[in-house]
């Protein structure tokens, strides 16, 4: 790591022979320019030049934890609309339409997607792919459904057992891939 | 441009009605990050003009048919408040605001790295709170500061200013009287690092020599505005106030 200074969009920060252009920069004519306002970091170990923006756009990348609403259940996958990224209040930029493949829902074997997720479920998931489309997984322990409504009476489900939900209003029970903190998630 | 007056707009000493010299712009005040709920925002005062700009995005583009799979689009909305002019302005979109929205979006498209965010939309809202000639330039100046405040990758910040002609003199940054009773108005915006012109319009008549002088004056004016834009952004991010409030 080396020196850090404030740069503005359009400021020349390095030449391509010295550093590789990284986040918050663009290259033109062999020179590297800042594309965002922020602190310039010239990394002498990795030989990269990047700008650390204090207010960067909220673009999803692999590994991010996101919150999403299940939009549809298909035979081999579920689709979901990403509504927020964990740890930031800024609106998600770019693609929000995501898919969760049947093999990426729970650690065990999933025979039927609708036994793990249902339309309207609020889930916490991890991004595992950006291209060609957004893909999510709920395989980990703290990933999965964090809020669901009874499909009969629309009362909020209460957790009952490891992966079962119970409706106290109409006594209906369903199975789900639940996050370990279902029922006491504070957002 | 529209009326005639017996008012002396530039006196024999070369002083204008507000005491400026021909190549002097009005007092400019720029503040970045004034709105908490927008991703980026800016407030600009140029003389008696008061302009607010807010930026959202990049976010999912609606309506969907406007999405471009190769790049983000910039959707700009320029709006004048009913109380921004001396006669009440009829609220809502009109021919003038549609035109200004279009040219502002096109000027910003030249600098924003839209190819980084395919299918997304970057939304720019410009509100004119008080108008006194030169609001499209003030609006574009505010919008580009708001974009930078929102952390949107761009090649440069775009400053804008108008040049023009009144009483036979080529003037920088016309005020309302000079705009109404003068002979020409040339709003322009540049990319400061390359001096590329990204917005240029002309209303009225000028000779080729006058036009060249106006351009030269405008480019210099733009560089002054650019300095103030950078100062505003520096103030926003230097006193410990990082990210959103």
Interface residues (C-beta under 8 A of the other chain):
Chain A: X6 X8 X9 X10 X24 X26 X28 X33 X35 X36 X37 X38 X53 X54 X55 X56 X57 X59 X89 X90 X91 X92 X93 X94 X95 X96
Chain B: X39 X40 X56 X57 X58 X59 X60 X111 X113 X117 X118 X119 X120 X148 X149 X150 X151 X152 X153 X154 X155 X156 X157 X191 X192 X193 X230 X233 X234 X237 X238 X242 X243 X244
